[in-house]
Amino acid sequence: MASGQSTISGKISDNQRGLPSTTVLLLTSDSTMVKGVATDSIGEFIFEAINPGKYIISASMVGYRKFFSRPFELGQESFEL
């Protein structure tokens, strides 16, 4: 990972379990897509080599309402949702 870059990680779940194969998008604060990943078998995801800035996370899966996080500021530290 380049100097000054960070990681963002988290888990997508409903009230009962982690949700595998959920599409998770990292968006800038103006909704421009930066990266996209799918959650693993237990609903976890990670974005690596992310520059500092203001971001939003979006998650979607068939049968569930699309989720948007509140905007957040990423510095040079790792961030866990």
C-alpha positions as CSV (number, residue, x, y, z in Angstrom):
1,M,0.0,0.0,0.0
2,A,1.3,3.4,-0.9
3,S,2.2,5.9,1.8
4,G,-0.8,7.9,2.9
5,Q,-3.3,5.3,1.9
6,S,-5.7,3.4,4.2
7,T,-8.1,0.5,4.3
8,I,-11.8,0.4,5.0
9,S,-13.4,-2.8,6.3
10,G,-16.7,-4.0,7.7
11,K,-19.4,-6.5,7.8
12,I,-22.8,-6.5,6.1
13,S,-25.5,-8.3,8.1
14,D,-29.2,-8.5,8.8
15,N,-30.4,-9.1,12.4
16,Q,-29.5,-12.8,12.1
17,R,-26.3,-13.3,10.1
18,G,-23.6,-11.9,7.8
19,L,-24.8,-11.6,4.2
20,P,-22.5,-13.2,1.6
21,S,-22.2,-11.9,-2.0
22,T,-23.5,-8.4,-1.1
23,T,-22.3,-5.7,-3.5
24,V,-20.5,-3.0,-1.6
25,L,-19.5,0.2,-3.3
26,L,-17.1,2.9,-2.1
27,L,-18.4,6.3,-3.3
28,T,-17.0,9.8,-3.0
29,S,-19.2,12.3,-1.2
30,D,-20.6,13.4,-4.6
31,S,-21.5,9.7,-5.3
32,T,-18.7,9.0,-7.8
33,M,-17.8,5.3,-7.6
34,V,-14.2,4.7,-6.3
35,K,-14.2,0.8,-5.9
36,G,-16.6,-2.1,-5.7
37,V,-16.3,-5.4,-3.9
38,A,-18.5,-8.4,-2.9
39,T,-18.7,-9.6,0.6
40,D,-17.2,-12.9,1.5
41,S,-19.0,-16.0,2.9
42,I,-19.6,-14.4,6.3
43,G,-20.5,-10.9,5.0
44,E,-17.1,-9.2,5.5
45,F,-15.5,-6.8,3.0
46,I,-12.4,-4.7,2.7
47,F,-11.3,-1.8,0.5
48,E,-7.5,-1.4,0.3
49,A,-5.2,1.4,-0.8
50,I,-7.8,4.2,-0.3
51,N,-6.7,7.8,-0.3
52,P,-7.8,10.2,2.4
53,G,-11.1,11.9,1.7
54,K,-14.9,12.0,2.3
55,Y,-16.7,8.8,1.4
56,I,-20.0,7.0,1.5
57,I,-20.5,3.2,1.5
58,S,-23.4,1.7,-0.5
59,A,-24.5,-2.0,0.0
60,S,-27.1,-3.9,-2.1
61,M,-28.4,-7.4,-2.3
62,V,-31.4,-9.0,-3.9
63,G,-34.3,-9.1,-1.4
64,Y,-33.0,-6.2,0.7
65,R,-33.4,-2.4,0.5
66,K,-30.2,-0.6,-0.7
67,F,-28.2,0.9,2.1
68,F,-26.2,4.1,2.1
69,S,-23.9,5.1,5.0
70,R,-23.6,8.6,6.3
71,P,-20.7,10.4,4.8
72,F,-17.5,9.9,6.7
73,E,-14.0,11.3,6.6
74,L,-11.0,8.9,6.0
75,G,-7.6,10.1,7.1
76,Q,-4.5,8.0,7.0
77,E,-5.7,5.5,9.5
78,S,-7.7,2.3,8.8
79,F,-11.5,2.6,9.2
80,E,-13.9,-0.1,10.3
81,L,-17.6,0.0,9.8
